[in-house]
Amino acid sequence: MGIDLKTYRITLVLYLSMFLLPVSFIFSYSYFDEIGSDTQKLGTLSSTSSEILYLTTNLKEYKKLEMINTIDNSLKSLKPWILSNEENIFYVASEPLLQKYNNVLHLWNDSKSLEKDNLVECWKASSSLIFSLQNMLKLKQNKMKNIFYLNLIVAVALLILFVFFTRAFIHKELMKQNIYDIRTNLFTKEYLFVTIKELSARVLRNKEILFVLCINIKLDLELSKQEKEKIIESLSKSLLASVRVSDIACQYSESEFIVLLPNTSKVEVEYFIKRMDKYFFDVEHTFKAIEHLHDETYEDFIEKLFKER
């Protein structure tokens, strides 16, 4: 039996869709993860700014030294993050981000003397930096939300389209299986009789010509089932390659093929038989051409067909 490539294709599309959907959400998640990191850094800067202002209060000496070290470490740890966001498209401020950060560092170095005015100036500079970064983060969050919702809409749309086309494909295949034999691609016995009835009506009404060619084969009983299937598939391909578009080639049973030859003269039928005889040379076979007479009804012709075939 041949491989149904269409089934493999639709299965491949299913797996690709299942793979692409989580990838799109992983892409969105990476942005949200970045925002989480940005929020953490902004929290560190906010905490540092509060500590700078807290130094203006009356604190014990050891506490002030401890807090100065903490602020030093915090500001230094922020530099790599500040540098990575220096060209960030979401940063909108009159001064460049790195310049604002360096200004805070400069004021902080002047504030280590713990003079209140210097500390307040440093706090104001850090607050200005925080405000600019908050705006940057807010714009980035809005952008990320839009990307997430867009991914969600695209994912749902793709899923709906995939379900629609899968249903259409299954429907088409089911309809096809009603008229085609999957193994040989020849028309089925059920379709054969429906078509004979239509062609029979034309013969009676329009006096058209109709021949039905019955091809019986005899396979060696010693052959395996697989070998028999290969022979039948090979003969079916030859039959399909030989018939015209208007002809109907059917597999009536494992050992019999029936070909409907509408508007075909007796001479053309004999020529077709000679041509087909070359393809069936290595299999024991018989050809029987039965003509539908102009005065025969469908029932009469079917009866004759079963008797003579």
C-alpha positions in Angstrom: 0.0 0.0 0.0 1.3 3.4 -1.0 2.1 6.1 1.6 -0.5 8.8 1.9 1.8 11.9 1.6 -1.1 14.3 2.2 -1.7 12.8 5.6 2.0 13.2 6.5 1.9 16.8 5.3 -1.0 17.8 7.4 0.6 16.0 10.4 3.8 18.0 9.8 1.8 21.3 9.7 0.2 20.2 13.0 3.5 19.7 14.7 4.9 22.9 13.3 1.9 24.9 14.6 2.3 23.2 18.0 6.0 24.2 18.0 5.5 27.8 16.7 2.9 28.8 19.2 5.0 28.2 22.4 8.0 29.8 20.6 6.0 33.0 20.2 5.0 33.0 23.9 8.6 32.3 24.9 9.6 35.3 22.8 7.1 37.4 24.7 8.2 35.9 28.1 11.8 36.9 27.4 10.6 40.6 27.2 8.6 40.3 30.4 11.7 38.7 32.1 13.7 41.7 30.9 11.1 44.1 32.4 11.3 42.2 35.7 15.1 42.7 35.8 14.6 46.4 34.9 12.1 46.7 37.8 14.5 45.2 40.2 17.3 47.6 39.2 14.9 50.5 39.5 14.0 49.3 43.0 17.6 49.2 43.9 18.1 52.8 42.7 14.9 54.0 44.6 16.2 52.3 47.8 19.6 54.0 47.3 18.0 57.4 46.8 16.0 57.0 50.0 19.2 56.1 51.9 20.9 59.2 50.5 18.1 61.3 52.0 18.2 59.3 55.2 21.8 60.4 55.7 20.6 63.9 56.3 19.1 62.8 59.6 20.9 62.3 62.8 22.5 58.9 62.7 25.3 57.3 64.6 28.7 57.4 63.1 29.0 53.6 62.5 25.5 53.6 60.9 26.5 56.4 58.5 29.7 54.6 57.4 27.7 51.4 56.9 25.1 53.3 54.8 27.8 55.1 52.7 29.4 51.7 51.8 26.0 50.3 50.9 25.2 53.3 48.7 28.6 53.1 47.0 28.1 49.4 46.2 24.6 50.0 44.9 25.5 52.8 42.6 28.5 50.9 41.2 26.4 47.8 40.6 23.9 49.8 38.5 26.6 51.0 36.0 26.4 47.9 33.7 22.6 48.1 33.5 22.8 51.9 32.8 25.3 51.2 30.0 23.1 48.5 28.5 20.1 50.9 28.4 22.0 53.9 27.2 20.6 53.6 23.6 17.3 52.3 24.7 14.5 53.5 22.3 12.1 53.9 25.2 14.4 56.3 27.1 13.1 59.9 26.5 14.7 62.7 28.5 16.6 65.9 27.8 19.9 64.5 29.1 21.4 61.2 28.1 21.0 58.3 30.6 24.7 57.8 31.2 25.2 61.6 31.8 22.4 61.6 34.4 23.9 58.6 36.1 27.4 60.1 36.1 25.9 63.3 37.6 24.5 61.3 40.4 27.9 59.6 41.0 29.6 63.0 41.0 27.2 64.5 43.5 27.4 61.4 45.6 31.2 61.7 45.8 30.7 65.3 46.9 28.1 64.2 49.5 30.3 61.8 51.3 31.3 64.7 53.6 27.7 64.4 54.7 26.9 68.0 54.2 23.1 68.3 54.1 22.9 70.6 51.0 25.1 68.2 49.0 23.1 65.2 50.1 19.8 66.9 49.1 21.3 67.8 45.7 22.4 64.2 45.2 19.0 63.0 46.2 17.3 65.4 43.7 19.6 64.1 41.0 18.9 60.5 41.8 15.1 61.2 41.9 15.3 62.8 38.5 17.1 59.7 37.2 14.5 57.5 38.8 11.7 59.5 37.2 13.3 59.2 33.7 13.8 55.4 34.2 10.2 55.0 35.4 9.0 56.6 32.2 11.3 54.3 30.2 10.0 51.2 32.0 6.4 52.3 31.6 6.8 52.7 27.8 8.6 49.4 27.6 5.8 47.7 29.6 3.1 49.1 27.3 5.1 47.9 24.3 5.5 44.4 25.8 1.8 44.2 26.6 1.0 45.1 22.9 3.4 42.4 21.7 1.9 39.8 24.1 -1.7 40.6 23.0 -0.6 40.6 19.3 1.1 37.2 19.8 -2.1 35.9 21.5 -4.3 37.2 18.7 -2.0 35.7 16.0 -1.9 32.4 18.0 -5.7 32.2 18.2 -6.1 33.2 14.5 -3.6 30.5 13.5 -5.3 27.9 15.6 -8.7 28.8 14.1 -7.3 28.7 10.6 -5.6 25.4 11.3 -8.8 23.8 12.7 -10.7 25.1 9.6 -8.2 23.8 7.1 -7.9 20.5 9.0 -11.6 20.0 8.9 -11.7 20.9 5.2 -8.9 18.4 4.5 -10.6 15.6 6.5 -13.9 16.3 4.8 -12.2 16.3 1.4 -10.4 13.0 2.2 -13.6 11.4 3.4 -15.4 12.5 0.3 -12.5 11.2 -1.8 -12.6 7.8 0.0 -16.2 7.5 -1.0 -15.3 7.5 -4.7 -11.6 6.5 -4.7 -9.8 3.4 -3.5 -7.0 4.7 -1.3 -4.6 1.9 -2.4 -5.0 2.1 -6.1 -6.5 5.6 -6.7 -9.1 4.0 -8.9 -12.8 4.7 -8.5 -14.7 2.5 -6.1 -17.5 0.0 -6.9 -20.1 2.4 -5.4 -19.0 5.2 -7.7 -19.0 2.8 -10.6 -22.7 2.1 -10.4 -23.7 5.7 -9.8 -21.7 6.7 -13.0 -23.2 3.8 -15.1 -26.6 5.0 -14.1 -25.8 8.6 -15.3 -24.2 7.4 -18.6 -27.1 4.9 -19.2 -29.5 7.8 -19.1 -27.5 9.6 -21.7 -27.4 6.5 -23.9 -31.2 6.3 -23.8 -31.8 10.1 -24.1 -29.1 11.1 -26.6 -28.2 7.8 -28.2 -24.6 8.1 -27.1 -22.2 5.2 -27.2 -21.1 3.4 -24.1 -18.8 0.5 -23.7 -17.9 -1.2 -20.4 -14.6 -3.0 -20.4 -14.2 -5.7 -17.8 -10.6 -6.8 -17.0 -10.2 -10.0 -15.0 -6.9 -11.1 -13.7 -5.7 -14.3 -12.1 -2.9 -14.0 -9.6 -0.7 -16.9 -8.6 -2.1 -18.4 -5.3 1.5 -18.9 -4.1 2.1 -15.2 -4.0 2.1 -13.4 -0.7 -0.4 -10.7 0.1 2.3 -8.0 -0.2 3.3 -9.3 -3.7 -0.3 -9.3 -4.8 -0.8 -5.8 -3.6 2.3 -4.6 -5.6 1.0 -6.2 -8.8 -2.4 -4.7 -8.3 -0.9 -1.2 -7.7 1.3 -1.5 -10.7 -1.6 -2.6 -13.0 -3.7 0.3 -11.5 -1.0 2.8 -12.4 -0.8 1.5 -15.9 -4.6 1.7 -16.2 -4.8 5.2 -14.9 -2.0 6.3 -17.3 -3.9 4.8 -20.3 -7.4 6.0 -19.9 -8.7 9.3 -21.1 -10.1 12.1 -18.9 -13.6 11.1 -19.8 -13.1 7.4 -19.0 -13.8 6.0 -15.6 -11.4 3.3 -14.3 -12.7 1.3 -11.3 -11.6 -1.5 -9.1 -14.5 -3.8 -8.8 -12.7 -6.5 -6.8 -9.2 -7.7 -6.1 -9.2 -9.6 -9.3 -11.3 -7.4 -11.5 -11.1 -3.9 -13.0 -13.9 -2.2 -14.9 -13.4 0.7 -17.3 -16.3 2.9 -18.5 -15.6 4.1 -22.0 -18.3 6.7 -23.0 -18.5 8.0 -26.6 -15.9 5.4 -27.7 -16.4 3.4 -30.9 -15.9 -0.3 -31.2 -12.6 0.2 -33.1 -11.3 2.5 -30.4 -12.2 0.0 -27.7 -10.3 -2.8 -29.6 -7.3 -0.4 -29.9 -7.5 0.3 -26.2 -7.6 -3.4 -25.4 -4.5 -4.0 -27.5 -2.7 -1.2 -25.7 -3.7 -2.5 -22.3 -2.7 -6.0 -23.2 1.0 -4.9 -23.1 0.7 -3.8 -19.5 -1.0 -7.1 -18.4 1.4 -9.4 -20.3 2.9 -10.9 -17.2 -0.4 -11.6 -15.5 -3.0 -14.1 -16.6 -6.0 -11.9 -17.7 -9.1 -11.6 -19.9 -10.7 -8.6 -21.5 -14.5 -8.4 -22.1 -16.0 -5.3 -23.8 -19.8 -5.0 -23.3 -21.8 -2.4 -25.2 -24.8 -0.5 -23.8 -27.5 -0.7 -26.5 -29.6 2.3 -27.2 -32.9 0.6 -26.3 -31.6 -0.9 -23.0 -32.6 0.5 -19.6 -30.1 0.8 -16.8 -31.6 -2.3 -15.1 -31.3 -4.4 -18.3 -27.8 -3.3 -18.9 -26.7 -4.1 -15.3 -28.2 -7.5 -15.6 -26.4 -8.1 -18.9 -23.2 -6.8 -17.5 -23.2 -9.3 -14.6 -24.0 -12.1 -16.9 -21.4 -11.4 -19.6 -18.5 -10.1 -17.6 
